Amino acid sequence: MHPLPDVIKAPKVELPGLKVIGKIALPEPRKKETASGQEKPNAENDVAERPRPRVDRTREQRQDRGRPPRKNPVALQREREAREAEERRQQELEDQKRKKTEHYLKRVSQKVNRPTKAARLVQEPTETLTDTRPAPTSLLGRFWRWLTT
């Protein structure tokens, strides 16, 4: 029901001083000669119309390919500090582990070196149990004594 709104395009702004790096400049396409029989009398025009030879960018690019890009010195400093901190932490962990092992071995060696006392066998006189009660005289008492002994 509503008509479509008109498309509004923002104007393209070209900023001075910005350069596109890595863009390949292609030569302009050659114009077809309308009269192939005509020769150009001016040799200077021929030289001017020829595409320029490529700039030696390829040599620079080849040299850059072999080397990794240079890193920021601040980033390199941060990486070095992080590496050193990691090495220090690993060293501290190894020292703690070594101290724990030494402590354990010291404790174990103290237990092993301590001689155990030999148990003395004491010959104690053994007493035989004698029945101090008088022998029962009744029939039931003698039967009871017979059962228990």
C-alpha positions as CSV (number, residue, x, y, z in Angstrom):
1,M,0.0,0.0,0.0
2,H,2.9,2.3,0.8
3,P,5.2,3.1,-2.1
4,L,8.8,1.9,-1.7
5,P,11.1,4.6,-0.3
6,D,13.8,5.9,-2.6
7,V,17.2,4.4,-2.0
8,I,19.6,7.1,-0.6
9,K,23.3,6.5,-1.2
10,A,25.9,8.2,0.8
11,P,28.5,10.1,-1.3
12,K,31.8,8.3,-1.6
13,V,34.5,10.2,0.2
14,E,38.1,9.9,-0.8
15,L,40.6,10.6,1.9
16,P,43.9,12.1,0.8
17,G,47.0,10.3,2.1
18,L,45.6,6.8,2.2
19,K,47.3,4.3,0.0
20,V,46.4,0.8,-0.9
21,I,49.3,-1.6,-0.4
22,G,49.6,-4.7,-2.4
23,K,47.2,-3.6,-5.2
24,I,48.4,-4.6,-8.6
25,A,48.1,-1.8,-11.1
26,L,46.9,-3.4,-14.4
27,P,47.7,-1.6,-17.6
28,E,44.8,0.0,-19.4
29,P,43.4,-2.1,-22.2
30,R,44.7,-1.3,-25.6
31,K,42.5,0.7,-27.9
32,K,41.7,-1.0,-31.2
33,E,43.1,0.9,-34.1
34,T,40.4,1.9,-36.5
35,A,42.7,2.2,-39.4
36,S,45.2,-0.6,-39.3
37,G,47.1,0.6,-42.3
38,Q,48.0,4.0,-40.7
39,E,51.4,4.2,-39.1
40,K,52.1,6.6,-36.4
41,P,54.6,9.1,-37.5
42,N,55.5,10.3,-34.0
43,A,57.7,7.8,-32.1
44,E,57.3,9.7,-28.9
45,N,53.6,9.0,-28.8
46,D,54.4,5.3,-29.2
47,V,56.7,5.4,-26.2
48,A,54.2,7.3,-24.1
49,E,51.3,4.9,-24.8
50,R,53.3,1.8,-23.9
51,P,52.5,0.5,-20.4
52,R,55.2,1.2,-17.9
53,P,57.4,-1.7,-16.9
54,R,56.5,-3.2,-13.6
55,V,58.1,-1.7,-10.6
56,D,60.5,-4.0,-8.7
57,R,57.9,-4.8,-6.1
58,T,58.3,-8.5,-6.8
59,R,61.8,-8.4,-5.5
60,E,60.7,-6.7,-2.2
61,Q,57.8,-9.1,-1.9
62,R,60.1,-12.1,-2.4
63,Q,62.4,-10.9,0.3
64,D,59.5,-10.3,2.7
65,R,58.1,-13.8,2.1
66,G,61.2,-15.4,3.6
67,R,61.2,-13.4,6.8
68,P,58.4,-13.3,9.3
69,P,57.0,-9.8,9.9
70,R,58.9,-7.9,12.6
71,K,57.1,-7.8,15.9
72,N,56.6,-4.8,18.0
73,P,59.4,-4.3,20.6
74,V,56.9,-3.9,23.4
75,A,55.2,-7.2,22.4
76,L,58.6,-8.9,22.3
77,Q,59.4,-7.5,25.8
78,R,56.1,-8.8,27.1
79,E,56.7,-12.3,25.5
80,R,60.2,-12.4,27.0
81,E,58.8,-11.5,30.5
82,A,56.1,-14.0,30.2
83,R,58.6,-16.7,29.3
84,E,60.9,-15.8,32.2
85,A,57.9,-15.8,34.6
86,E,56.9,-19.3,33.4
87,E,60.5,-20.6,33.7
88,R,60.7,-19.2,37.3
89,R,57.4,-20.8,38.2
90,Q,58.6,-24.2,36.8
91,Q,61.8,-23.8,38.8
92,E,59.9,-23.1,42.0
93,L,57.7,-26.2,41.4
94,E,60.8,-28.4,40.9
95,D,62.4,-27.0,44.1
96,Q,59.2,-27.7,46.1
97,K,59.0,-31.2,44.7
98,R,62.7,-31.8,45.5
99,K,62.3,-30.5,49.1
100,K,59.2,-32.7,49.6
101,T,61.1,-35.8,48.4
102,E,64.1,-35.0,50.7
103,H,61.8,-34.5,53.6
104,Y,60.0,-37.8,52.9
105,L,63.3,-39.7,52.5
106,K,64.6,-38.2,55.7
107,R,61.5,-39.3,57.7
108,V,61.6,-42.8,56.2
109,S,65.3,-43.2,56.9
110,Q,64.7,-42.2,60.6
111,K,62.0,-44.9,60.9
112,V,64.2,-47.5,59.3
113,N,67.4,-46.8,61.2
114,R,65.7,-46.8,64.6
115,P,66.3,-50.3,66.0
116,T,63.4,-52.1,67.4
117,K,63.8,-53.4,70.9
118,A,63.9,-57.2,71.2
119,A,61.1,-58.5,73.3
120,R,62.4,-60.1,76.4
121,L,61.0,-63.4,77.2
122,V,60.5,-63.5,81.0
123,Q,60.1,-66.8,82.5
124,E,57.4,-66.3,85.1
125,P,56.4,-69.1,87.4
126,T,53.1,-70.5,86.3
127,E,50.7,-71.3,89.0
128,T,48.5,-74.3,88.7
129,L,44.9,-73.7,89.6
130,T,44.0,-75.9,92.5
131,D,40.5,-76.3,93.7
132,T,40.3,-74.8,97.2
133,R,36.7,-75.7,97.7
134,P,36.0,-78.8,99.7
135,A,34.7,-81.8,97.8
136,P,30.9,-82.0,97.8
137,T,29.4,-84.7,99.8
138,S,25.9,-84.8,98.4
139,L,24.9,-86.7,95.4
140,L,23.7,-83.7,93.5
141,G,26.9,-81.7,94.4
142,R,29.1,-84.5,93.2
143,F,27.2,-84.7,89.9
144,W,27.4,-80.9,89.4
145,R,31.2,-81.0,90.1
146,W,31.6,-83.8,87.6
147,L,29.7,-81.8,84.9
148,T,31.8,-78.6,85.4
149,T,35.2,-80.2,85.5
